[in-house]
Amino acid sequence: MTIDLSGITSKPAFHELVKRELGFPEWYGVSWDAFWDCIVAVVQMPPQLTFINWQEFDQTCPKDMGILRQVMQDYEAYRPTYHMTLA
């Protein structure tokens, strides 16, 4: 599965996009903790998730992009057969 981050320039916009694309529940909000909970215990994640066009998000939200990168690393350690990548 591929999620296109084109035009995503804020943390709320990122979380709204992944909520819609990954089928997160209605209660999901703008929280990295909730993101983690959803990807490990709430929704069935695809075996491969690729974020494309992430550079603008990285430029406008470097702290959140750093958190996303850490979550991606932690997720692969938690679920070695599942992968999240940047392309």
Secondary structure, 3 states (H helix, E strand, C coil): CEEECCCCCCHHHHHHHHHHHHCCCCCCCCCHHHHHHHHHHHCCCCCEEEEECCHHHHHHCHHHHHHHHHHHHHHHHHCCCCEEEEC
